[in-house]
Amino acid sequence: MNKSSPWVSANKIEECLGIDRKTLFTYRDNGMLKLGPHYAAFPETRSRNGYRWNVKAIEKHLEKQKKLSAVS
């Protein structure tokens, strides 16, 4: 993936938004985050650790849901 890709690892989401891995996967499992706009499984994905996450889409969605303070 190139640097301009919006898709990042779960570790990067934690770094950017302060959401730990367990919470991120809870949001995915309970349907708060949706396949497509919020996370994706690319051809190289072999386990849930391989999912890629859209930082901007997740940030916007969680702010809307009041699950995340505005990140500047």
All heavy atoms as a GROMACS GRO file, in nm:
protein
  586
    1MET      N    1   0.084  -0.119   0.000
    1MET     CA    2   0.000   0.000   0.000
    1MET      C    3   0.088   0.124   0.000
    1MET      O    4   0.189   0.127   0.067
    1MET     CB    5  -0.088   0.000   0.123
    1MET     CG    6  -0.208  -0.091   0.109
    1MET     SD    7  -0.303  -0.098   0.259
    1MET     CE    8  -0.241  -0.251   0.322
    2ASN      N    9   0.045   0.224  -0.073
    2ASN     CA   10   0.127   0.345  -0.080
    2ASN      C   11   0.092   0.440   0.034
    2ASN      O   12  -0.005   0.423   0.106
    2ASN     CB   13   0.112   0.411  -0.217
    2ASN     CG   14  -0.029   0.457  -0.243
    2ASN    OD1   15  -0.095   0.510  -0.154
    2ASN    ND2   16  -0.078   0.438  -0.364
    3LYS      N   17   0.176   0.545   0.047
    3LYS     CA   18   0.160   0.638   0.158
    3LYS      C   19   0.030   0.717   0.153
    3LYS      O   20  -0.018   0.764   0.254
    3LYS     CB   21   0.277   0.734   0.163
    3LYS     CG   22   0.405   0.669   0.205
    3LYS     CD   23   0.516   0.769   0.216
    3LYS     CE   24   0.643   0.698   0.261
    3LYS     NZ   25   0.747   0.791   0.297
    4SER      N   26  -0.029   0.732   0.034
    4SER     CA   27  -0.152   0.810   0.023
    4SER      C   28  -0.277   0.727   0.052
    4SER      O   29  -0.387   0.779   0.052
    4SER     CB   30  -0.162   0.874  -0.116
    4SER     OG   31  -0.173   0.773  -0.214
    5SER      N   32  -0.260   0.600   0.077
    5SER     CA   33  -0.374   0.513   0.105
    5SER      C   34  -0.438   0.549   0.238
    5SER      O   35  -0.369   0.572   0.337
    5SER     CB   36  -0.328   0.366   0.109
    5SER     OG   37  -0.435   0.283   0.147
    6PRO      N   38  -0.571   0.555   0.242
    6PRO     CA   39  -0.639   0.583   0.369
    6PRO      C   40  -0.642   0.461   0.461
    6PRO      O   41  -0.681   0.471   0.576
    6PRO     CB   42  -0.780   0.621   0.326
    6PRO     CG   43  -0.801   0.546   0.199
    6PRO     CD   44  -0.665   0.543   0.132
    7TRP      N   45  -0.600   0.346   0.413
    7TRP     CA   46  -0.609   0.221   0.487
    7TRP      C   47  -0.482   0.196   0.568
    7TRP      O   48  -0.373   0.194   0.514
    7TRP     CB   49  -0.634   0.104   0.392
    7TRP     CG   50  -0.759   0.126   0.314
    7TRP    CD1   51  -0.768   0.167   0.184
    7TRP    CD2   52  -0.893   0.111   0.360
    7TRP    NE1   53  -0.898   0.179   0.147
    7TRP    CE2   54  -0.979   0.145   0.252
    7TRP    CE3   55  -0.951   0.072   0.480
    7TRP    CZ2   56  -1.118   0.140   0.263
    7TRP    CZ3   57  -1.088   0.069   0.492
    7TRP    CH2   58  -1.170   0.102   0.384
    8VAL      N   59  -0.500   0.179   0.700
    8VAL     CA   60  -0.387   0.160   0.791
    8VAL      C   61  -0.413   0.040   0.881
    8VAL      O   62  -0.525  -0.009   0.892
    8VAL     CB   63  -0.360   0.286   0.876
    8VAL    CG1   64  -0.328   0.406   0.788
    8VAL    CG2   65  -0.477   0.316   0.968
    9SER      N   66  -0.309  -0.003   0.951
    9SER     CA   67  -0.320  -0.115   1.044
    9SER      C   68  -0.393  -0.074   1.172
    9SER      O   69  -0.407   0.044   1.202
    9SER     CB   70  -0.180  -0.166   1.080
    9SER     OG   71  -0.113  -0.068   1.158
   10ALA      N   72  -0.433  -0.174   1.249
   10ALA     CA   73  -0.497  -0.147   1.379
   10ALA      C   74  -0.402  -0.072   1.471
   10ALA      O   75  -0.445   0.015   1.548
   10ALA     CB   76  -0.542  -0.278   1.443
   11ASN      N   77  -0.274  -0.102   1.464
   11ASN     CA   78  -0.176  -0.030   1.547
   11ASN      C   79  -0.174   0.118   1.514
   11ASN      O   80  -0.162   0.202   1.603
   11ASN     CB   81  -0.036  -0.089   1.528
   11ASN     CG   82  -0.024  -0.228   1.587
   11ASN    OD1   83  -0.100  -0.267   1.674
   11ASN    ND2   84   0.073  -0.303   1.538
   12LYS      N   85  -0.186   0.150   1.386
   12LYS     CA   86  -0.185   0.290   1.345
   12LYS      C   87  -0.312   0.362   1.391
   12LYS      O   88  -0.307   0.478   1.430
   12LYS     CB   89  -0.170   0.299   1.193
   12LYS     CG   90  -0.149   0.438   1.142
   12LYS     CD   91  -0.012   0.489   1.180
   12LYS     CE   92   0.015   0.621   1.110
   12LYS     NZ   93   0.140   0.681   1.153
   13ILE      N   94  -0.425   0.293   1.389
   13ILE     CA   95  -0.550   0.351   1.440
   13ILE      C   96  -0.533   0.387   1.587
   13ILE      O   97  -0.572   0.495   1.632
   13ILE     CB   98  -0.670   0.254   1.423
   13ILE    CG1   99  -0.708   0.241   1.276
   13ILE    CG2  100  -0.790   0.299   1.506
   13ILE    CD1  101  -0.775   0.362   1.216
   14GLU      N  102  -0.472   0.296   1.662
   14GLU     CA  103  -0.449   0.322   1.805
   14GLU      C  104  -0.361   0.445   1.823
   14GLU      O  105  -0.389   0.531   1.906
   14GLU     CB  106  -0.384   0.200   1.870
   14GLU     CG  107  -0.372   0.212   2.020
   14GLU     CD  108  -0.333   0.083   2.088
   14GLU    OE1  109  -0.315  -0.020   2.020
   14GLU    OE2  110  -0.322   0.085   2.212
   15GLU      N  111  -0.258   0.455   1.741
   15GLU     CA  112  -0.166   0.568   1.746
   15GLU      C  113  -0.237   0.699   1.707
   15GLU      O  114  -0.220   0.801   1.772
   15GLU     CB  115  -0.051   0.541   1.650
   15GLU     CG  116   0.054   0.647   1.643
   15GLU     CD  117   0.159   0.611   1.539
   15GLU    OE1  118   0.210   0.498   1.541
   15GLU    OE2  119   0.188   0.698   1.454
   16CYS      N  120  -0.318   0.696   1.603
   16CYS     CA  121  -0.383   0.818   1.552
   16CYS      C  122  -0.504   0.861   1.635
   16CYS      O  123  -0.525   0.981   1.655
   16CYS     CB  124  -0.429   0.796   1.408
   16CYS     SG  125  -0.296   0.777   1.290
   17LEU      N  126  -0.586   0.766   1.676
   17LEU     CA  127  -0.713   0.800   1.741
   17LEU      C  128  -0.721   0.762   1.889
   17LEU      O  129  -0.818   0.796   1.956
   17LEU     CB  130  -0.829   0.733   1.666
   17LEU     CG  131  -0.844   0.769   1.518
   17LEU    CD1  132  -0.962   0.695   1.458
   17LEU    CD2  133  -0.857   0.918   1.499
   18GLY      N  134  -0.623   0.688   1.937
   18GLY     CA  135  -0.624   0.649   2.077
   18GLY      C  136  -0.724   0.539   2.110
   18GLY      O  137  -0.765   0.524   2.224
   19ILE      N  138  -0.764   0.464   2.009
   19ILE     CA  139  -0.858   0.353   2.030
   19ILE      C  140  -0.776   0.225   2.037
   19ILE      O  141  -0.704   0.192   1.943
   19ILE     CB  142  -0.957   0.341   1.912
   19ILE    CG1  143  -1.037   0.469   1.898
   19ILE    CG2  144  -1.049   0.221   1.930
   19ILE    CD1  145  -1.118   0.476   1.770
   20ASP      N  146  -0.787   0.154   2.149
   20ASP     CA  147  -0.708   0.031   2.160
   20ASP      C  148  -0.766  -0.078   2.071
   20ASP      O  149  -0.880  -0.072   2.026
   20ASP     CB  150  -0.694  -0.015   2.305
   20ASP     CG  151  -0.826  -0.057   2.368
   20ASP    OD1  152  -0.900  -0.138   2.308
   20ASP    OD2  153  -0.854  -0.010   2.479
   21ARG      N  154  -0.684  -0.177   2.043
   21ARG     CA  155  -0.718  -0.287   1.951
   21ARG      C  156  -0.846  -0.359   1.994
   21ARG      O  157  -0.932  -0.388   1.911
   21ARG     CB  158  -0.599  -0.383   1.947
   21ARG     CG  159  -0.610  -0.496   1.856
   21ARG     CD  160  -0.482  -0.580   1.871
   21ARG     NE  161  -0.438  -0.636   1.749
   21ARG     CZ  162  -0.381  -0.572   1.649
   21ARG    NH1  163  -0.360  -0.444   1.657
   21ARG    NH2  164  -0.346  -0.633   1.540
   22LYS      N  165  -0.861  -0.385   2.123
   22LYS     CA  166  -0.979  -0.456   2.172
   22LYS      C  167  -1.106  -0.375   2.143
   22LYS      O  168  -1.206  -0.431   2.096
   22LYS     CB  169  -0.965  -0.483   2.322
   22LYS     CG  170  -1.080  -0.560   2.379
   22LYS     CD  171  -1.061  -0.589   2.527
   22LYS     CE  172  -1.182  -0.662   2.581
   22LYS     NZ  173  -1.173  -0.684   2.724
   23THR      N  174  -1.103  -0.246   2.169
   23THR     CA  175  -1.219  -0.161   2.144
   23THR      C  176  -1.249  -0.152   1.995
   23THR      O  177  -1.365  -0.161   1.953
   23THR     CB  178  -1.196  -0.020   2.202
   23THR    OG1  179  -1.173  -0.032   2.343
   23THR    CG2  180  -1.314   0.071   2.177
   24LEU      N  181  -1.145  -0.139   1.914
   24LEU     CA  182  -1.162  -0.133   1.770
   24LEU      C  183  -1.234  -0.257   1.719
   24LEU      O  184  -1.332  -0.247   1.644
   24LEU     CB  185  -1.025  -0.120   1.703
   24LEU     CG  186  -1.023  -0.102   1.552
   24LEU    CD1  187  -1.089   0.031   1.514
   24LEU    CD2  188  -0.880  -0.108   1.502
   25PHE      N  189  -1.191  -0.375   1.763
   25PHE     CA  190  -1.255  -0.498   1.717
   25PHE      C  191  -1.394  -0.517   1.778
   25PHE      O  192  -1.481  -0.576   1.716
   25PHE     CB  193  -1.165  -0.619   1.741
   25PHE     CG  194  -1.057  -0.629   1.636
   25PHE    CD1  195  -0.929  -0.587   1.663
   25PHE    CD2  196  -1.086  -0.676   1.510
   25PHE    CE1  197  -0.830  -0.594   1.567
   25PHE    CE2  198  -0.988  -0.683   1.411
   25PHE     CZ  199  -0.860  -0.642   1.440
   26THR      N  200  -1.416  -0.463   1.897
   26THR     CA  201  -1.551  -0.465   1.955
   26THR      C  202  -1.645  -0.383   1.868
   26THR      O  203  -1.757  -0.426   1.838
   26THR     CB  204  -1.551  -0.411   2.100
   26THR    OG1  205  -1.471  -0.498   2.180
   26THR    CG2  206  -1.692  -0.402   2.156
   27TYR      N  207  -1.602  -0.264   1.826
   27TYR     CA  208  -1.683  -0.180   1.738
   27TYR      C  209  -1.712  -0.252   1.606
   27TYR      O  210  -1.822  -0.244   1.552
   27TYR     CB  211  -1.614  -0.048   1.709
   27TYR     CG  212  -1.607   0.050   1.825
   27TYR    CD1  213  -1.521   0.158   1.820
   27TYR    CD2  214  -1.686   0.036   1.937
   27TYR    CE1  215  -1.514   0.250   1.924
   27TYR    CE2  216  -1.680   0.127   2.041
   27TYR     CZ  217  -1.594   0.233   2.034
   27TYR     OH  218  -1.589   0.325   2.136
   28ARG      N  219  -1.613  -0.324   1.555
   28ARG     CA  220  -1.634  -0.400   1.432
   28ARG      C  221  -1.732  -0.515   1.455
   28ARG      O  222  -1.827  -0.534   1.380
   28ARG     CB  223  -1.501  -0.457   1.380
   28ARG     CG  224  -1.517  -0.531   1.250
   28ARG     CD  225  -1.397  -0.618   1.225
   28ARG     NE  226  -1.399  -0.729   1.320
   28ARG     CZ  227  -1.404  -0.856   1.285
   28ARG    NH1  228  -1.407  -0.891   1.160
   28ARG    NH2  229  -1.404  -0.949   1.377
   29ASP      N  230  -1.711  -0.589   1.563
   29ASP     CA  231  -1.794  -0.706   1.591
   29ASP      C  232  -1.939  -0.671   1.621
   29ASP      O  233  -2.030  -0.746   1.586
   29ASP     CB  234  -1.735  -0.788   1.706
   29ASP     CG  235  -1.602  -0.852   1.671
   29ASP    OD1  236  -1.568  -0.862   1.551
   29ASP    OD2  237  -1.530  -0.891   1.766
   30ASN      N  238  -1.962  -0.556   1.686
   30ASN     CA  239  -2.100  -0.520   1.719
   30ASN      C  240  -2.169  -0.440   1.608
   30ASN      O  241  -2.282  -0.398   1.623
   30ASN     CB  242  -2.109  -0.447   1.854
   30ASN     CG  243  -2.054  -0.306   1.853
   30ASN    OD1  244  -2.030  -0.247   1.748
   30ASN    ND2  245  -2.032  -0.251   1.970
   31GLY      N  246  -2.098  -0.419   1.497
   31GLY     CA  247  -2.158  -0.354   1.381
   31GLY      C  248  -2.147  -0.203   1.378
   31GLY      O  249  -2.196  -0.140   1.284
   32MET      N  250  -2.082  -0.144   1.477
   32MET     CA  251  -2.067   0.002   1.477
   32MET      C  252  -1.979   0.045   1.359
   32MET      O  253  -2.005   0.146   1.295
   32MET     CB  254  -2.007   0.052   1.607
   32MET     CG  255  -1.995   0.202   1.612
   32MET     SD  256  -1.922   0.263   1.764
   32MET     CE  257  -2.047   0.216   1.882
   33LEU      N  258  -1.874  -0.033   1.331
   33LEU     CA  259  -1.789  -0.007   1.216
   33LEU      C  260  -1.824  -0.109   1.108
   33LEU      O  261  -1.836  -0.228   1.136
   33LEU     CB  262  -1.641  -0.017   1.254
   33LEU     CG  263  -1.593   0.084   1.357
   33LEU    CD1  264  -1.446   0.062   1.389
   33LEU    CD2  265  -1.619   0.227   1.314
   34LYS      N  266  -1.839  -0.062   0.987
   34LYS     CA  267  -1.888  -0.144   0.876
   34LYS      C  268  -1.777  -0.180   0.777
   34LYS      O  269  -1.691  -0.097   0.747
   34LYS     CB  270  -1.998  -0.070   0.799
   34LYS     CG  271  -2.113  -0.023   0.884
   34LYS     CD  272  -2.196  -0.137   0.933
   34LYS     CE  273  -2.317  -0.084   1.008
   34LYS     NZ  274  -2.375  -0.183   1.094
   35LEU      N  275  -1.787  -0.302   0.726
   35LEU     CA  276  -1.699  -0.347   0.619
   35LEU      C  277  -1.720  -0.256   0.499
   35LEU      O  278  -1.833  -0.229   0.459
   35LEU     CB  279  -1.731  -0.492   0.582
   35LEU     CG  280  -1.649  -0.552   0.468
   35LEU    CD1  281  -1.502  -0.560   0.505
   35LEU    CD2  282  -1.701  -0.691   0.433
   36GLY      N  283  -1.614  -0.204   0.445
   36GLY     CA  284  -1.622  -0.114   0.330
   36GLY      C  285  -1.583   0.027   0.369
   36GLY      O  286  -1.469   0.066   0.344
   37PRO      N  287  -1.671   0.101   0.435
   37PRO     CA  288  -1.633   0.238   0.467
   37PRO      C  289  -1.531   0.249   0.581
   37PRO      O  290  -1.449   0.340   0.582
   37PRO     CB  291  -1.764   0.306   0.505
   37PRO     CG  292  -1.857   0.197   0.542
   37PRO     CD  293  -1.812   0.076   0.464
   38HIS      N  294  -1.536   0.156   0.676
   38HIS     CA  295  -1.451   0.168   0.795
   38HIS      C  296  -1.334   0.070   0.799
   38HIS      O  297  -1.229   0.102   0.854
   38HIS     CB  298  -1.535   0.151   0.922
   38HIS     CG  299  -1.646   0.248   0.929
   38HIS    ND1  300  -1.778   0.209   0.937
   38HIS    CD2  301  -1.648   0.384   0.924
   38HIS    CE1  302  -1.855   0.317   0.939
   38HIS    NE2  303  -1.778   0.424   0.931
   39TYR      N  304  -1.352  -0.048   0.749
   39TYR     CA  305  -1.242  -0.145   0.745
   39TYR      C  306  -1.255  -0.232   0.621
   39TYR      O  307  -1.361  -0.239   0.560
   39TYR     CB  308  -1.238  -0.231   0.872
   39TYR     CG  309  -1.351  -0.328   0.889
   39TYR    CD1  310  -1.338  -0.460   0.845
   39TYR    CD2  311  -1.470  -0.290   0.949
   39TYR    CE1  312  -1.441  -0.550   0.860
   39TYR    CE2  313  -1.573  -0.380   0.965
   39TYR     CZ  314  -1.558  -0.511   0.921
   39TYR     OH  315  -1.662  -0.600   0.936
   40ALA      N  316  -1.143  -0.292   0.585
   40ALA     CA  317  -1.141  -0.375   0.464
   40ALA      C  318  -1.046  -0.492   0.483
   40ALA      O  319  -0.949  -0.483   0.559
   40ALA     CB  320  -1.096  -0.291   0.345
   41ALA      N  321  -1.078  -0.599   0.414
   41ALA     CA  322  -0.990  -0.715   0.409
   41ALA      C  323  -0.931  -0.718   0.269
   41ALA      O  324  -1.002  -0.734   0.172
   41ALA     CB  325  -1.070  -0.842   0.438
   42PHE      N  326  -0.802  -0.697   0.261
   42PHE     CA  327  -0.732  -0.698   0.133
   42PHE      C  328  -0.688  -0.840   0.100
   42PHE      O  329  -0.691  -0.928   0.187
   42PHE     CB  330  -0.613  -0.601   0.139
   42PHE     CG  331  -0.657  -0.457   0.140
   42PHE    CD1  332  -0.681  -0.391   0.260
   42PHE    CD2  333  -0.677  -0.388   0.022
   42PHE    CE1  334  -0.723  -0.259   0.261
   42PHE    CE2  335  -0.719  -0.256   0.023
   42PHE     CZ  336  -0.742  -0.191   0.143
   43PRO      N  337  -0.648  -0.865  -0.024
   43PRO     CA  338  -0.611  -1.003  -0.064
   43PRO      C  339  -0.508  -1.068   0.029
   43PRO      O  340  -0.514  -1.188   0.051
   43PRO     CB  341  -0.555  -0.985  -0.205
   43PRO     CG  342  -0.625  -0.865  -0.258
   43PRO     CD  343  -0.642  -0.774  -0.138
   44GLU      N  344  -0.416  -0.989   0.085
   44GLU     CA  345  -0.315  -1.047   0.174
   44GLU      C  346  -0.366  -1.074   0.316
   44GLU      O  347  -0.294  -1.127   0.399
   44GLU     CB  348  -0.190  -0.959   0.178
   44GLU     CG  349  -0.207  -0.826   0.248
   44GLU     CD  350  -0.262  -0.712   0.161
   44GLU    OE1  351  -0.307  -0.736   0.049
   44GLU    OE2  352  -0.262  -0.598   0.210
   45THR      N  353  -0.492  -1.038   0.344
   45THR     CA  354  -0.548  -1.056   0.477
   45THR      C  355  -0.573  -1.205   0.504
   45THR      O  356  -0.647  -1.269   0.432
   45THR     CB  357  -0.681  -0.979   0.492
   45THR    OG1  358  -0.655  -0.842   0.466
   45THR    CG2  359  -0.740  -0.994   0.630
   46ARG      N  360  -0.510  -1.254   0.607
   46ARG     CA  361  -0.526  -1.395   0.644
   46ARG      C  362  -0.592  -1.410   0.781
   46ARG      O  363  -0.637  -1.517   0.817
   46ARG     CB  364  -0.392  -1.465   0.644
   46ARG     CG  365  -0.320  -1.456   0.512
   46ARG     CD  366  -0.264  -1.589   0.469
   46ARG     NE  367  -0.178  -1.584   0.354
   46ARG     CZ  368  -0.215  -1.560   0.230
   46ARG    NH1  369  -0.340  -1.535   0.203
   46ARG    NH2  370  -0.130  -1.561   0.131
   47SER      N  371  -0.594  -1.304   0.858
   47SER     CA  372  -0.658  -1.307   0.989
   47SER      C  373  -0.708  -1.167   1.021
   47SER      O  374  -0.682  -1.073   0.947
   47SER     CB  375  -0.557  -1.350   1.097
   47SER     OG  376  -0.462  -1.247   1.119
   48ARG      N  377  -0.778  -1.153   1.132
   48ARG     CA  378  -0.830  -1.021   1.166
   48ARG      C  379  -0.719  -0.920   1.192
   48ARG      O  380  -0.741  -0.800   1.183
   48ARG     CB  381  -0.931  -1.028   1.280
   48ARG     CG  382  -0.876  -1.071   1.413
   48ARG     CD  383  -0.987  -1.098   1.511
   48ARG     NE  384  -0.984  -0.999   1.618
   48ARG     CZ  385  -1.087  -0.967   1.691
   48ARG    NH1  386  -1.203  -1.024   1.670
   48ARG    NH2  387  -1.077  -0.878   1.786
   49ASN      N  388  -0.599  -0.967   1.221
   49ASN     CA  389  -0.486  -0.876   1.237
   49ASN      C  390  -0.446  -0.811   1.105
   49ASN      O  391  -0.376  -0.711   1.105
   49ASN     CB  392  -0.365  -0.950   1.296
   49ASN     CG  393  -0.387  -0.986   1.440
   49ASN    OD1  394  -0.460  -0.920   1.512
   49ASN    ND2  395  -0.325  -1.094   1.483
   50GLY      N  396  -0.490  -0.868   0.995
   50GLY     CA  397  -0.457  -0.815   0.864
   50GLY      C  398  -0.556  -0.714   0.810
   50GLY      O  399  -0.534  -0.659   0.702
   51TYR      N  400  -0.666  -0.690   0.881
   51TYR     CA  401  -0.761  -0.589   0.835
   51TYR      C  402  -0.691  -0.454   0.825
   51TYR      O  403  -0.599  -0.424   0.900
   51TYR     CB  404  -0.879  -0.573   0.930
   51TYR     CG  405  -0.980  -0.684   0.925
   51TYR    CD1  406  -1.005  -0.761   1.036
   51TYR    CD2  407  -1.050  -0.711   0.809
   51TYR    CE1  408  -1.099  -0.863   1.033
   51TYR    CE2  409  -1.144  -0.812   0.803
   51TYR     CZ  410  -1.168  -0.888   0.916
   51TYR     OH  411  -1.259  -0.988   0.911
   52ARG      N  412  -0.739  -0.371   0.736
   52ARG     CA  413  -0.693  -0.234   0.724
   52ARG      C  414  -0.810  -0.143   0.756
   52ARG      O  415  -0.924  -0.175   0.726
   52ARG     CB  416  -0.638  -0.205   0.584
   52ARG     CG  417  -0.512  -0.283   0.552
   52ARG     CD  418  -0.397  -0.235   0.639
   52ARG     NE  419  -0.276  -0.309   0.613
   52ARG     CZ  420  -0.218  -0.388   0.702
   52ARG    NH1  421  -0.270  -0.405   0.821
   52ARG    NH2  422  -0.106  -0.449   0.673
   53TRP      N  423  -0.779  -0.031   0.817
   53TRP     CA  424  -0.880   0.059   0.873
   53TRP      C  425  -0.867   0.197   0.812
   53TRP      O  426  -0.758   0.246   0.789
   53TRP     CB  427  -0.861   0.066   1.024
   53TRP     CG  428  -0.861  -0.070   1.087
   53TRP    CD1  429  -0.754  -0.155   1.099
   53TRP    CD2  430  -0.972  -0.139   1.141
   53TRP    NE1  431  -0.794  -0.273   1.158
   53TRP    CE2  432  -0.927  -0.266   1.185
   53TRP    CE3  433  -1.106  -0.108   1.157
   53TRP    CZ2  434  -1.011  -0.359   1.244
   53TRP    CZ3  435  -1.190  -0.200   1.216
   53TRP    CH2  436  -1.142  -0.324   1.259
   54ASN      N  437  -0.981   0.262   0.787
   54ASN     CA  438  -0.984   0.395   0.728
   54ASN      C  439  -0.991   0.498   0.841
   54ASN      O  440  -1.097   0.519   0.901
   54ASN     CB  441  -1.104   0.408   0.635
   54ASN     CG  442  -1.104   0.537   0.559
   54ASN    OD1  443  -1.077   0.643   0.614
   54ASN    ND2  444  -1.138   0.529   0.432
   55VAL      N  445  -0.878   0.561   0.871
   55VAL     CA  446  -0.868   0.653   0.986
   55VAL      C  447  -0.972   0.764   0.979
   55VAL      O  448  -1.044   0.788   1.075
   55VAL     CB  449  -0.727   0.716   0.995
   55VAL    CG1  450  -0.720   0.817   1.108
   55VAL    CG2  451  -0.621   0.610   1.014
   56LYS      N  452  -0.978   0.833   0.866
   56LYS     CA  453  -1.069   0.948   0.854
   56LYS      C  454  -1.215   0.907   0.867
   56LYS      O  455  -1.293   0.973   0.935
   56LYS     CB  456  -1.048   1.020   0.720
   56LYS     CG  457  -0.912   1.082   0.706
   56LYS     CD  458  -0.901   1.207   0.789
   56LYS     CE  459  -0.768   1.275   0.762
   56LYS     NZ  460  -0.733   1.372   0.862
   57ALA      N  461  -1.253   0.796   0.804
   57ALA     CA  462  -1.392   0.750   0.811
   57ALA      C  463  -1.429   0.708   0.953
   57ALA      O  464  -1.538   0.738   1.001
   57ALA     CB  465  -1.415   0.634   0.714
   58ILE      N  466  -1.337   0.642   1.021
   58ILE     CA  467  -1.364   0.599   1.159
   58ILE      C  468  -1.371   0.719   1.251
   58ILE      O  469  -1.463   0.729   1.333
   58ILE     CB  470  -1.256   0.499   1.206
   58ILE    CG1  471  -1.270   0.368   1.129
   58ILE    CG2  472  -1.267   0.475   1.357
   58ILE    CD1  473  -1.156   0.271   1.151
   59GLU      N  474  -1.278   0.812   1.236
   59GLU     CA  475  -1.279   0.932   1.318
   59GLU      C  476  -1.411   1.008   1.302
   59GLU      O  477  -1.476   1.043   1.401
   59GLU     CB  478  -1.162   1.022   1.279
   59GLU     CG  479  -1.154   1.149   1.359
   59GLU     CD  480  -1.036   1.235   1.319
   59GLU    OE1  481  -0.992   1.230   1.202
   59GLU    OE2  482  -0.989   1.310   1.406
   60LYS      N  483  -1.453   1.029   1.181
   60LYS     CA  484  -1.578   1.101   1.153
   60LYS      C  485  -1.698   1.028   1.212
   60LYS      O  486  -1.784   1.088   1.276
   60LYS     CB  487  -1.594   1.118   1.002
   60LYS     CG  488  -1.712   1.199   0.960
   60LYS     CD  489  -1.716   1.216   0.809
   60LYS     CE  490  -1.838   1.293   0.766
   60LYS     NZ  491  -1.842   1.310   0.620
   61HIS      N  492  -1.703   0.896   1.191
   61HIS     CA  493  -1.815   0.816   1.240
   61HIS      C  494  -1.822   0.816   1.393
   61HIS      O  495  -1.930   0.834   1.451
   61HIS     CB  496  -1.803   0.673   1.188
   61HIS     CG  497  -1.916   0.584   1.227
   61HIS    ND1  498  -2.042   0.598   1.175
   61HIS    CD2  499  -1.922   0.481   1.316
   61HIS    CE1  500  -2.122   0.508   1.229
   61HIS    NE2  501  -2.051   0.435   1.315
   62LEU      N  502  -1.709   0.798   1.460
   62LEU     CA  503  -1.709   0.794   1.606
   62LEU      C  504  -1.738   0.930   1.667
   62LEU      O  505  -1.804   0.938   1.771
   62LEU     CB  506  -1.577   0.737   1.657
   62LEU     CG  507  -1.551   0.591   1.622
   62LEU    CD1  508  -1.418   0.546   1.679
   62LEU    CD2  509  -1.663   0.500   1.669
   63GLU      N  510  -1.693   1.036   1.604
   63GLU     CA  511  -1.729   1.170   1.652
   63GLU      C  512  -1.880   1.190   1.643
   63GLU      O  513  -1.942   1.244   1.733
   63GLU     CB  514  -1.656   1.278   1.574
   63GLU     CG  515  -1.511   1.291   1.612
   63GLU     CD  516  -1.433   1.390   1.525
   63GLU    OE1  517  -1.489   1.443   1.426
   63GLU    OE2  518  -1.316   1.412   1.555
   64LYS      N  519  -1.936   1.145   1.534
   64LYS     CA  520  -2.081   1.153   1.513
   64LYS      C  521  -2.157   1.072   1.619
   64LYS      O  522  -2.262   1.112   1.667
   64LYS     CB  523  -2.115   1.101   1.374
   64LYS     CG  524  -2.253   1.131   1.326
   64LYS     CD  525  -2.265   1.078   1.184
   64LYS     CE  526  -2.381   1.139   1.112
   64LYS     NZ  527  -2.393   1.087   0.975
   65GLN      N  528  -2.101   0.957   1.655
   65GLN     CA  529  -2.161   0.869   1.756
   65GLN      C  530  -2.126   0.911   1.898
   65GLN      O  531  -2.165   0.844   1.993
   65GLN     CB  532  -2.115   0.725   1.733
   65GLN     CG  533  -2.153   0.666   1.599
   65GLN     CD  534  -2.301   0.651   1.586
   65GLN    OE1  535  -2.369   0.601   1.675
   65GLN    NE2  536  -2.355   0.693   1.472
   66LYS      N  537  -2.047   1.016   1.913
   66LYS     CA  538  -2.002   1.067   2.044
   66LYS      C  539  -1.916   0.964   2.118
   66LYS      O  540  -1.916   0.957   2.240
   66LYS     CB  541  -2.122   1.105   2.133
   66LYS     CG  542  -2.221   1.199   2.068
   66LYS     CD  543  -2.170   1.340   2.066
   66LYS     CE  544  -2.278   1.437   2.031
   66LYS     NZ  545  -2.269   1.503   1.906
   67LYS      N  546  -1.843   0.883   2.041
   67LYS     CA  547  -1.754   0.783   2.100
   67LYS      C  548  -1.609   0.830   2.101
   67LYS      O  549  -1.522   0.762   2.151
   67LYS     CB  550  -1.762   0.650   2.023
   67LYS     CG  551  -1.898   0.586   2.024
   67LYS     CD  552  -1.926   0.524   2.157
   67LYS     CE  553  -2.058   0.449   2.153
   67LYS     NZ  554  -2.097   0.400   2.282
   68LEU      N  555  -1.585   0.945   2.040
   68LEU     CA  556  -1.448   0.994   2.028
   68LEU      C  557  -1.452   1.145   2.041
   68LEU      O  558  -1.533   1.212   1.977
   68LEU     CB  559  -1.393   0.955   1.890
   68LEU     CG  560  -1.248   0.990   1.858
   68LEU    CD1  561  -1.154   0.905   1.943
   68LEU    CD2  562  -1.221   0.964   1.711
   69SER      N  563  -1.364   1.199   2.124
   69SER     CA  564  -1.352   1.344   2.131
   69SER      C  565  -1.290   1.393   2.003
   69SER      O  566  -1.214   1.322   1.938
   69SER     CB  567  -1.260   1.383   2.248
   69SER     OG  568  -1.315   1.336   2.368
   70ALA      N  569  -1.321   1.513   1.966
   70ALA     CA  570  -1.264   1.571   1.844
   70ALA      C  571  -1.113   1.566   1.852
   70ALA      O  572  -1.054   1.606   1.950
   70ALA     CB  573  -1.312   1.714   1.826
   71VAL      N  574  -1.052   1.514   1.748
   71VAL     CA  575  -0.907   1.503   1.740
   71VAL      C  576  -0.859   1.615   1.651
   71VAL      O  577  -0.906   1.630   1.539
   71VAL     CB  578  -0.865   1.366   1.682
   71VAL    CG1  579  -0.714   1.359   1.668
   71VAL    CG2  580  -0.917   1.252   1.767
   72SER      N  581  -0.765   1.695   1.700
   72SER     CA  582  -0.717   1.807   1.616
   72SER      C  583  -0.590   1.772   1.545
   72SER      O  584  -0.524   1.681   1.569
   72SER     CB  585  -0.696   1.931   1.701
   72SER     OG  586  -0.618   1.902   1.814
   0.00000   0.00000   0.00000
